[in-house]
């Protein structure tokens, strides 16, 4: 785990010690790419989605399992209470597009293991693997896993951790806040692209979904790995907030 990952694990451990138990979801794009290259498996994407055939899926599962184990280990080494749910079928999916192979779109969440761990004082740690009705594993975008948890379980806040620490405008200046109504234009103009575009678009979809009873104070924040405690415990906060108005 790199220095940024270590700082994040320390911060989560502090929250656990304060009896705050966030649900943690993670991806592992760099680790998956590295393992696929090591195994000689071709990396192919359509847009920003990884084409996932059987060989690629094996690499995805192996790489994410390692990330998950290491993250849980590090949180607990720093005094936290984290438990992996990689051995549970938590995210229910259907195939996103046939041309993407084993890539899933979340359609439901198995709430019981998550709620149980929260009640007894543990942070559940989820990887971005989902399962269909036949128990077939699928690769799922990490941001879609996070918003699925919001949709089907609920939360007061969605904090998305990324290496950039927030959303930047065309001149390279960090935006402390953006309105969700601005997100479409930011993506269409190319001001925000790639993984960050997916993050903010998922937030937009949450706010636009009138069937969701989001809390009035529900908040989406995009921060860097070393900014979690600053965001939660200071008035200034950190990163970029996506606001409703």
N, C-alpha and C positions, 0 to 999 in steps of 0.2 A: 504494500500500500504506500502511495506517495505521500509527501508532506501534507498536501491539501486534504487527502483522505484521512490522514491521521488526525488533523485538526477537527474535521467533521465528526469523527468517531469520539473524540474527547468531548465535544460540545453535546453530543447526544447522551453521553455518559453523565454529564453534569445535569442535563434535564431529568434523566432517570433518577438521579440522586435527590432531585427536588420533587420527585413523585409526579413528573410529567412524562408521559409515555407516548410519543408520536408513533404512528404507523409509518414505517420506512419502506419506500419502494426504490429499486435501483435498476439501472441497465448495466451496460459494459461494452459499449461499442469498440473502444480501443483494444480491450482484451480479446474480444471476438475476432476482430481483424487480425490481430497478432497470431492467434491460434490458427486461424484459417490459412494464413501465409505459411506458418510453420508446417502445417499438414499438406500444403500444396492444393488447398481447396480454393477454387476461383471465387473472388469477391465480386458480386454483381449487384447493382442497385437500379431500381426504377424510381426516378425522382429521389426521394430521401429514404425509400424503403428498401431494406435488404431482401434480395431474392433468396429464399431459403428452401433449398432442396434437402434431401435426406442427409447428405454429407454435411451441408452447412448447418442443418439443425443440430447434428451431433456436436459440432464445434460450439454453437450457441449455448447449448445446455451445459457443456463442460466448462466453458469460460465463465458463464454466469454463476454456476455452482461454486467455482473458486472465489469469485468476487463476493458472493453471499457469505461463504464460510469465513473469509478474511474480515469482512465488515463486522459480522457478529462477534468474532473473536476479539477484534480491536475494541469495540464498544465495551465488551465485558472486561477486558484487561484494564480499562481505565475506570472501572467501577460501575458500569452501567448494567442494565438488565435487558438484554436483547435475545430473542429466540428466532431462529430461521424457520420459515414456513415453506422452504423449497421442496420439502417432501410431502406437501399437501396440494391438492388441486383447489386453488383459491380463486383464480380468475377463469371465468367461463367465456368461451369465445366461439365465433364462427369464422370461417375462412374469409379473409379480407378481399383478395382477388386471386383467381386461379393462376394468373401469370406470376404471382409472387410466391407461389408454393405454400409452405407451412408458415404463413404469416396470418395472425389472428386479429380480429376486432372484438374487444370486450363486449359481452352481452349480459354479464351478471357477475356477482361476487359471492363466494361462500363465506358468509358472515361469521359463523359460529366460532371457528378457531381464532379469528381476530378479536372478537368481543371477549372471548374467554381469557386470552392473554392480557388484554387491557385491564380486565377486572382484577386479575391477580398480580398486576404490577410489572408487566413486561412490554417492551416494544417489539411488535412483530416486524420481521424483516422479509419483504417479498421480492422475488426476482420477477423479471418480465417474461415469464412463461405462462401461457394459458392452455386450457384444455377444452376440447369439444365434447359432444355427448358420447362419443366413443372412446374417450380418455386419450385421444391423440394429442400430443404436445404441439404447441405452436409458438413461434417467436412473436412477441408483441412489443410495440413501441412503449418505452418506459413511461412517457408522459401520458399515454392513453391508459396505462395501468393505474397511474396516480389519480386521474380524473374518474376512472371507473370506481375507485374506492370512495371518492366524494359522492358520486351518483347513487351508489347502492348502500352506502353506510352513513355518509354524512361527516362533516367536520366543520370546525370554526375557521380553519385556515389551511390553505395549500401553499407550502413553501417549496419552490423548485430550486435546487442547487445546481449551479453550472459554473464551469471554469471562468467564464467571462464576467460573472458577478452581476449581470443585469442586461438590459436592453440599451443599445447605443443608437443614436441618430446618425444621419448621413455624414456628419462632420466628425464622428467618433466620440461624441459627448454622451456620457451616461444619462439616461432619462430616469429621473427619480419616480415618475409616474406616467402612465399612459392610460387613456380611456379605452375601454374594451371596444367602443364604437370606432376607434382609430385603427384597430388591428388589421382589418381587411386591406386598408390602403397601405399600411407599412409592408405587408407581404406582397401586394400587387406591384408596388414600385421597386421591390427588391431591397428596400432599406433593411429589412430583417429577412433572413433566409435560413435554409438548412434546419438544423435541430432547434434553433431558437424560434424559428417560424412555427414549428410544430408546438412548442411550449405555449406560445402566446395564443395560437389558434385554439388549442384545447381549453385555455382559460376563457376565450371568447365564447366557445360553444357552451361552456357551463353557464355563463351569465345570460346567454340568449335562450336557454332552455326553460321555458315558462312552466314546464311540468315539475321542475325541481324546486323544492321548498328550501332554498339556501337560507341560512341565518342572515338576519339584516346586517350583521357585522362581518359576514364572510369576506375573507381577504385572500388575494393571490399575490405572492411576493416572489420575485426571482432574485437570488442572492448568490454570493460566492461561498465556497466551502468553509472559509474561516469567519463567516459573518452571521452564523446562526444565532448565537447568543446576543450579538449586537442588535439584530432584528427583533428578537423577542423581548429584550429587557431594556432597551433605550427608547427614548421618545423619537429620536431621529430615525432609528431603524437603519436599513441597509438595502442596497440594490434598487430594483424597480418594482413599484407596486402597480398592479393592474386594477383600475377602479371602475365601478359601474357607470357613473354618470358621464 
